[in-house]
Amino acid sequence: MPTNRELYFQLLSDDSKYLNKNIIISLLADASKFDDRMVLYANFDREVVDVERLYTNLELIKKGMPYQYVLGYSYFLGNKIIVNKDVLIPRQETEQLTVDTIVYLKKVFKSDEYPVIADVCTGSGAIACAIEKEIPNAKIYATDISSYALKVAKKNTKNVEMLCGNLLQPLIDNRIKLDVLICNPPYIENINNIDKQVWKYEPHLALVAVPGTKCYEEIFKNADQVMKEHYLMAFEIEEDMEEALIKLMNKYLAGCTYRFHKDIYNKTRFLYIIK
Ligand SMILES: C[S@@+](CC[C@H](N)C(=O)[O-])C[C@H]1O[C@@H](n2cnc3c(N)ncnc32)[C@H](O)[C@@H]1O
């Protein structure tokens, strides 16, 4: 059997456009069932445990399937998250949205308080999973219109309550009042802007909204039915949406203050609304 080091360098010289260092390391760690890459590095000169699995996975990746779907999991803020074709692969920018929201929660709520939080459009449940770990006292709901997505989210969380339905509707129906709402809804209006590999493999329901501001408008319109008197609503947004969202906030959310934040590439990708 080849060692991890031997296979690493062999795969590095492969000219597939779908392979890179990060994916090769993920494949090697997976083939030896190492959850932590540091363990792989510590065992770099040991034989790969399951070479057959690695080669089977490699073939699928070389056909263009995202490696997270091939492996069946991804990592989000250090948490191992199960993914399949029913859920979006959690993205790095969503980690920033989640960390900012967790920082807010830790600042505003004492450790003996019980904030009520909803991860609306939860998909894999990656956001809810991260919040659950950091804010153990919280009562957390996760909502999605896809019951298939909620099955995945359920596996990725412990005590999060799953509610199926359109945006805020399941929260309204259950008379739930929130301190914090966090949401990464579908927001891509023009499907020509979607990477071909993403369009082929990821759920279209998680990507497209026409107009792009559709979900935000519905949430703003009904916010008073689910939010407490004082609250935070945290959203991931498409760049260039700022102006349209300001108009909608002026229309539906009088008395709130808001802030747009940029991502690490200096693009405006997050909106925080506070009341
Ligand atoms: C962009 S994905 C976000 C998934 C996950 N929160 C994340 O950040 O990785 C959007 C999710 O919204 C769900 N969705 C789409 N339209 C919806 C609607 N009208 N009401 C509730 N959920 C919806 C999709 O099924 C998908 O899981």
The ligand as an SDF file (V2000), in Angstrom:
LIG
                    3D

 27 29  0  0  0  0  0  0  0  0999 V2000
  -28.5190   29.4710    0.5420 C   0  0  0  0  0  0  0  0  0  0  0  0
  -29.2080   27.9890    1.2550 S   0  0  0  0  0  0  0  0  0  0  0  0
  -28.5810   28.2210    2.9070 C   0  0  0  0  0  0  0  0  0  0  0  0
  -28.3250   26.9420    3.6390 C   0  0  0  0  0  0  0  0  0  0  0  0
  -27.5810   27.1170    4.9510 C   0  0  0  0  0  0  0  0  0  0  0  0
  -28.2860   27.9940    5.8500 N   0  0  0  0  0  0  0  0  0  0  0  0
  -26.1760   27.6410    4.7050 C   0  0  0  0  0  0  0  0  0  0  0  0
  -25.9580   28.8280    4.9640 O   0  0  0  0  0  0  0  0  0  0  0  0
  -25.3190   26.8840    4.2790 O   0  0  0  0  0  0  0  0  0  0  0  0
  -30.9000   28.4370    1.3380 C   0  0  0  0  0  0  0  0  0  0  0  0
  -31.8630   27.4240    1.9560 C   0  0  0  0  0  0  0  0  0  0  0  0
  -33.1530   28.0270    1.9310 O   0  0  0  0  0  0  0  0  0  0  0  0
  -34.1240   27.0590    1.6350 C   0  0  0  0  0  0  0  0  0  0  0  0
  -35.2770   27.7840    1.0600 N   0  0  0  0  0  0  0  0  0  0  0  0
  -35.4550   28.2060   -0.2090 C   0  0  0  0  0  0  0  0  0  0  0  0
  -36.6180   28.8790   -0.3250 N   0  0  0  0  0  0  0  0  0  0  0  0
  -37.1920   28.8690    0.9060 C   0  0  0  0  0  0  0  0  0  0  0  0
  -38.4040   29.3940    1.4400 C   0  0  0  0  0  0  0  0  0  0  0  0
  -39.2680   30.0780    0.6790 N   0  0  0  0  0  0  0  0  0  0  0  0
  -38.6690   29.2010    2.7450 N   0  0  0  0  0  0  0  0  0  0  0  0
  -37.8170   28.5030    3.5350 C   0  0  0  0  0  0  0  0  0  0  0  0
  -36.6460   27.9820    3.0940 N   0  0  0  0  0  0  0  0  0  0  0  0
  -36.3300   28.1710    1.8000 C   0  0  0  0  0  0  0  0  0  0  0  0
  -33.4440   26.0810    0.7000 C   0  0  0  0  0  0  0  0  0  0  0  0
  -34.0760   24.8200    0.7550 O   0  0  0  0  0  0  0  0  0  0  0  0
  -32.0160   26.1000    1.2440 C   0  0  0  0  0  0  0  0  0  0  0  0
  -31.8340   25.0490    2.1570 O   0  0  0  0  0  0  0  0  0  0  0  0
  1  2  1  0
  2  3  1  0
  2 10  1  0
  3  4  1  0
  4  5  1  0
  5  6  1  0
  5  7  1  0
  7  8  2  0
  7  9  1  0
 10 11  1  0
 11 12  1  0
 11 26  1  0
 12 13  1  0
 13 14  1  0
 13 24  1  0
 14 15  1  0
 14 23  1  0
 15 16  2  0
 16 17  1  0
 17 18  1  0
 17 23  2  0
 18 19  1  0
 18 20  2  0
 20 21  1  0
 21 22  2  0
 22 23  1  0
 24 25  1  0
 24 26  1  0
 26 27  1  0
M  CHG  2   2   1   9  -1
M  END
$$$$
